[in-house]
Amino acid sequence: MNNHIAVDIGASSGRLVLGTIVDGSLTLEEIHRFSNGFTERDDSCFWDVDYLLEQILIGLQKAKAGGVTKCTLGIDTWAVDYVLLDAEGNRIQEVYAYRDRRTDGVMEEVAKLISPEAVYAKTGIQQLTFNTLYQLYVHDREELAKADQILLVPDYLYYRLCGRKINEVTNASTTQLLNLASRDFDPELLALLQLEREQFAGLTEPGEDLGSISDSLMQQYDLPECRLICVATHDTASAVLGIPAQSGRSSAYISSGTWSLLGAQLDQPINNRSAREANYTNEWGAYGTYRFLKNIMGLWLIQEVRRLDGNRYSFAELAEQAAAAEGFRSLIGCNDPRFLNPDDMIEEIRLFCAESGQPVPQSPGELARCIFDSLALSYRSYLKELEALTGTAIEVLQIVGGGANNELLCQLTADVIGKEVLAGPAEATALGNIAVQLIQSGKVSDIHEARALIGQSFEIKSYLPRPMPQLGGLLVRWEELNAAETAAGESA
């Protein structure tokens, strides 16, 4: 088959992208785009996963109307959120969104039963309050007891399309339930949750052929003939696969979207004490690799500012206004839990600045500049940590995803870290999704050839660092600000 469709769904939007190889280059065409987001009801946050399924089917209808009669298809989404199915395969409950506050304080409760050190030694996964481990710990026990199967969101979408139940490994690792040594669900952690191994489908590696879309859906929606390929279903795992290889230079990446995931691809996990204390994670990657990375709050901050401002300005316009604003005037601790899901992001940023004795940003441009400056400084801090933990001096930082289009943020990052930043491809997640389909279909031999194809098919922009005479004083201020926030958090 010459047509390969990536279903790429993030926290704020989703799309179906058609990939084809034409004259030795990989080309992408967006077939269908749709909005996404959780809804808040009765103090809880939920995803509408059946709406997502419907949008996939609509996108496939559009593909057929556009002349695609045969294709392969892969699905990637965000991580950690799950769906409970009963013995008949029906969904038991609505799907909680990871920003739901039901897990507030739960890490501390679990720590009384099993130490964070022990969990990290087993799983190598960083402590985040929304990890599936903590979500399941607070989930209604009766509902969990009724669950014949527990699937993550992309696994559920595959199931609804073809009837096969899987737990794809790159996403399953984010549950904080997989054991690095046994490469399966950890019995002690399952017992803590009063769950059985049989409630989780078999672990499935990217590249497996899952079969065709069901005949009933084919007939009901008039779809193209479609083979479902298990890709790296965690969107960050797909994004990493879509990063062109850096020949001869040590590199790190940032997958920049709602979250900024800063890390490096490794052949072996690092789950020692230093990595645990720095809260780095070892998510499983495709083809036997590990994503050793740090979660940073990311463009969620600017997305919320834009939403609360009534979407008056596009992201590009906000970046233009930020470029015109005074730089490094006000800074925030991007990973402070107060920014995870505040009632009012704009007010929360202003409160942070006021409480830390900084000028309070007022205009959208000042708010955006505060966010971009703070992200760039966060990237520097965590890149230094990454170098220390891996024992590798990083020569170049590659930014992929939507943030690669933000020229101001890319240049600020280069200036602050003092290294070259390569921006692009912005479509890395869809490209990594399609790369697995190309390998499975025999169009390319392996991920190295796929990355070479991506590198020659898409423009990558270089940002070289500019002199920053004020950097030394700025870094002292940044460290003092973060030390004060850390101390406040520890005493709370």
MOJO-V996169 format. One record per helix or strand of 2 or more residues. SS is the DSSP state (H for helix, E for strand). FROM is the first residue (numbers start at 1). LEN is the number of residues. If there is no record, write none. Layout:
SS_FROM_LEN, SS_FROM_LEN
//
This chain:
E_4_6, E_13_10, E_25_11, E_39_3, E_44_4, H_49_17, E_70_8, E_82_4, E_95_2, H_101_3, H_106_6, H_116_8, H_132_7, H_141_6, E_149_4, H_153_10, E_167_2, H_169_7, E_178_2, E_184_2, H_187_6, H_197_3, E_203_2, E_209_4, H_215_7, E_225_5, H_235_7, E_251_6, E_260_7, H_273_5, E_281_4, H_286_3, E_290_7, H_300_9, H_315_10, H_337_3, H_345_11, H_364_27, E_396_5, H_402_4, H_407_11, E_420_4, H_428_13, H_447_11, E_461_3, H_471_21
//
